[in-house]
Amino acid sequence: MIWGHHAHRLIPAQIDRAPRAGSEHPMTEADPQSVSPKQMLAALEDAGFTVYSQGAGGFYVRMQWPAGSPQYSTSLLVPLDQTAPEYPKMMEAVLRELAKAATAGRAATQVLKAV
């Protein structure tokens, strides 16, 4: 584990809320600025994501989707500096990608159950 013991974890119940106005993904309700890098990395590692690479200067970590995932050929760019001006937009992109994958997963599960 990258961050050792962690007391706070991002769990789906914390971000699975009704969509904001104009939001196409219900799980993007979390305020990106309030999601800490430690919290996000711990949740990703718990879900089977692995570190693919670290950015120069330690400003971000690129996380590989779990093996077997349809998104396996892509990665998530997780910002590490919560004080950086670009942090909210970068974390919002991570949340959006995770929400898209969750939506796709639910749709695929529904189809598989129906056939």
PESULDA-V496700 format. One line per field, one symbol per residue. phi: phi as a letter, one per 20 degrees, with the letter a starting at -180 (. if undefined). Layout:
phi=???
This chain:
phi=.fdmfcedcedgffcecfffgneecfeefgfgfeefgfffffffffeofcfeadfgnmebcedefggnfgegfdbdedfdefefgeggfffffffffffffffffffffffffed
